[in-house]
Amino acid sequence: MYLRLVFFLLFFSIMYLSFSQDLTNQNITNQNTTNLVSLSSTNLRMELSARIVFFNKKQIDGRIIFKSNYVVVNHVENSVRISLSLKYSDIEMIHPITWFPEFQRIEKDRLVYNFYPVEYVVKLKDGKYLNVVGRVPEFEVMDFVYSYGKSKIYTYFVDYLISDKKGFTKWKNMGTYELNKNFKKPHPNVAYYVYFR
């Protein structure tokens, strides 16, 4: 059983490297976007009214607090990957659409994975849609304030790779034996749409 867990750990590590390499090979980074990360990290925090719609269709209203006014994302347009610095105040909607499992640790007889969004649809207030690819840490965990106090909003989730009674490997929480590298269906409590007002 331990050997099987090690095999799947290696399998997903190789898949992750392959996925990352595919993104790099398919897209060309715009060279005019140097120093955008340092620009975004030096700005003041931003607080925006938001409605969160979870994958289970539940909704909650409140305010999201970001640590800066800007976020840097990678947008793909006409097969070209472009780095953009976006003002949070220009974003109307964030919608994660694809998750990828990233190994975290071994816990007893199971492998722990975080499923991070690796593709988003982002709608801007001017009506433009962006196809954002790659991880965006600022979108994965967001500080949230609402009528009951402070909380965190997550667009990623955790699942465990386990063996069933017959020895087949499956994802515990999702209940699926599908071990594809990209998943379109997240945990029910994941923030599936974030609408800014």
Secondary structure, 3 states (H helix, E strand, C coil): CHHHHHHHHHHHHHHHHHHHHHHHHHCCCCCCCCCHHHHHHCCCCEEEEEEEEECCCCEEEEEEEECCCEEEEEEEECCEEEEEEEEHHHEEEEEEEEEEEEEEEEECCEEEEEEEEEEEEEEECCCCEEEEECCCHHHHEEEEEECCEEEEEECCEEEEEEECCCCCEEECCCCCCCCCCCECCCCCCCEEEEEEC
